[in-house]
């Protein structure tokens, strides 16, 4: 994972900080509608879409909800990313893709072995979005 981390420069440490900060502020029993929605989606294995998208207006608590799901349902989460409008590292599409690729490679050995890390990393570094 060390070589992989040096190639892709994932934002996983920043993501872990976001999760920690939000979990400290999360009030038990709140936002249950969102957690239940995720659990229903998780149980519905018949769906062809395996990406859960959480959308809501600004200030509703999407980050807090996502942090709660990532922390409490970690065995079902392949990768996550927390965007932030005022952080250029966190809202850059290249950084997002590299970070997600790193997380997937760490959890899926087959993905990692078939993934041409150095080539993809080189292409993404040379051609910014």
N, C-alpha and C positions, 0 to 999 in steps of 0.2 A: 504493500500500500504506500510505502515511502516514495518509490519512484513514480507511482501514479499521482501522488499528491504533488510532487515537484513538477510534473508535466502539466497538470490541469489546474493547479492553484485553486482548489475548491474553496467555497465560502462556508464550509461546515462549522468552523469555529465561531464565525459570526452568527450562524443559524442557532447554534447551541446557546449563545449569549441571549439571543432574542427569546428563545424558549424559556430559559431560566428567568429572565426579567418578567415575562408575561405570566408564567406559572405562579410567581410570587404575588401577582395582583389578581389572579383568577379567583373568583368567589364561587365556592361549591354551590351547586344547584342552579347556577345561572347558565343561560345559553343552551339549555337542554335540548331545545328544538333542533339545533344544529348537530349536536352529538347524535341524537336519535336519527336524524336524516342520514348521517354518515353510516351509522350501524345498519340502517335499512339498505342502503346502497351496497354495503359490504356483504350482507346476506343474499342479495339478489345476484347470484352468480350467473344467471341467464342473460344478463345484459352484455352486449358486445362492447360497451364503452367501459373501460377500467380506469378511467381518470375521474376523480371526484373534484368538482369545481365548486368553490364557495364564493358566491358573489353577494354583495350588499353595499349599501351606501357608506360613505366615509363616516368613521366614528362608531359604527355598530359593534365592532369588536372582532372583525375577521381574523386578525393576527392572533388574538387571544384564543379564539375557537380553534384555529389551526394548530396552535401550540399545544392545546389540551389534547387534540386528536393525535398529534405526532407523539406526545409523551405517553398517553394512555393506551394507544393502539399501535405502538411501535412495531409489533410483529406483522402488521398489515401494511405498513408504509414502506415503499421501496425508496422513495426519494422525496425531498421537499426543498422548497426555496422560499424565503421571505423577502419580497420586494420592499423597497422603501424609496419613496419619491425623491427624497433629498439626499440619497446616498448613491453616488455614481457607480460604486462597485456593485451595489445590490440591484440596480435597475438596468444594467448593461446586459443585453441578450447573450453576448458571448460568455460572460461570466456565469450567467444563469445556466446555460447549456453545459459548460465545462463542469460546474458544480454538480449538476444532476447526473452527468455521465460518470463522474467520480463515485458518487453514492451508489449508482446502479452497478458499477464494476466491483465495488467492495462487497455487495450483497449477492451478486449473481456470478459465480465462477465461470459459467459458460459464456456469459456476456463479456467478462474480462478477457478470457482466452481468445475470443474471436474479435475483439476490439483492437484495432490498430492505433493504439494510444499515441505513440509518438507522431505518426502521420497526421492524425486528426488534430492533435494539439498544435502541431506546426502550422497546419492550414488555418486553424482558428486564430492563432497568434498573428499570422501574416495578413489575414484578411478580416480586419475588424468590421463589425456591422455598422 
